[in-house]
Amino acid sequence: MRTTFTVRNRKYELVLEKREPGEGEKNHPFTASVSGQNGSPVRGTLQFTPGALDSGQKMAAAKGVSIDDLLASAGGRALTAEVLVRKLKPDFSFVVDHRWLG
């Protein structure tokens, strides 16, 4: 999954790849690679809650769009909020819930 987002006139690209949750993990992890802030990608994890995935499925069906596009867009919005506050650090990890779906 891939999307772009812009923060303070700077364009970023987000690439997400689904991972299998570890034992005992309740959220669904995706490896995230963000390019644009300093030229080389910063890698980390976005953890989508079960509620976000359920809401995403319903929204995708209602809008006739791909769940992958909705999840990528939600991840971009969550990272936009973070990048406004601070630079992303390697191995970042953020939880993305249903509120980030648009």
C-alpha positions in Angstrom: 0.0 0.0 0.0 1.3 3.4 -0.9 0.2 7.0 -0.3 1.6 10.5 -0.1 1.0 13.3 2.4 2.2 16.8 2.7 3.4 18.6 5.9 4.4 22.2 5.8 4.9 22.2 2.0 7.1 19.0 2.2 5.9 15.9 0.5 6.2 12.5 2.1 5.6 9.0 0.8 4.3 6.2 3.0 4.6 2.5 2.0 2.8 -0.1 4.2 3.3 -3.8 4.2 1.1 -6.1 6.3 2.9 -8.2 8.9 1.6 -11.1 11.0 0.8 -10.1 14.6 3.1 -11.5 17.2 1.7 -13.7 19.9 -0.5 -11.7 22.2 -0.7 -8.7 19.9 -4.2 -7.3 19.7 -3.5 -4.8 16.9 -2.6 -5.6 13.3 0.9 -4.4 12.5 2.1 -3.0 9.2 5.7 -2.2 8.4 5.8 1.5 7.5 8.5 3.2 5.4 8.4 7.0 5.2 10.5 8.8 2.6 10.8 12.6 2.2 12.0 14.1 5.4 15.7 13.7 4.9 16.1 11.7 1.7 16.5 8.2 3.1 13.4 6.2 4.3 12.6 5.9 8.0 11.1 2.6 8.9 8.8 1.8 11.7 5.4 0.2 12.5 1.8 1.3 12.3 -0.5 -0.8 14.4 -4.1 -0.7 13.2 -6.7 -1.5 15.8 -9.4 -4.2 15.2 -11.9 -1.3 15.2 -10.0 0.6 12.5 -10.0 -2.5 10.3 -13.7 -3.2 10.9 -14.6 0.5 10.2 -12.3 0.5 7.2 -14.0 -2.5 5.6 -17.4 -0.9 6.1 -16.3 2.4 4.7 -14.5 0.8 1.7 -17.7 -1.1 0.8 -19.9 2.0 1.2 -17.6 4.2 -0.8 -16.7 1.6 -3.4 -12.9 2.0 -2.7 -10.1 -0.3 -1.7 -9.6 -1.0 2.0 -5.8 -0.8 1.2 -6.3 2.8 0.0 -8.3 3.7 3.1 -5.7 2.2 5.5 -2.8 3.9 3.7 -4.6 7.2 3.8 -5.3 6.8 7.6 -1.7 6.0 8.2 -0.7 9.1 6.3 -3.0 11.2 8.4 -1.7 9.7 11.6 1.9 10.4 10.5 1.1 13.9 9.5 0.1 14.7 13.0 3.3 13.2 14.3 5.6 14.9 11.8 4.1 18.3 12.8 5.4 17.7 16.3 8.7 16.0 15.7 10.9 14.2 13.2 10.2 10.5 12.8 12.8 8.3 14.4 13.8 4.8 13.1 11.7 2.0 14.6 8.8 4.4 15.4 5.5 2.7 16.4 2.1 4.3 16.3 -1.4 3.0 16.9 -4.0 3.9 14.2 -7.6 3.7 15.3 -10.9 4.3 13.5 -10.6 8.1 14.0 -7.9 8.4 11.4 -10.1 6.9 8.7 -11.6 9.5 6.4 
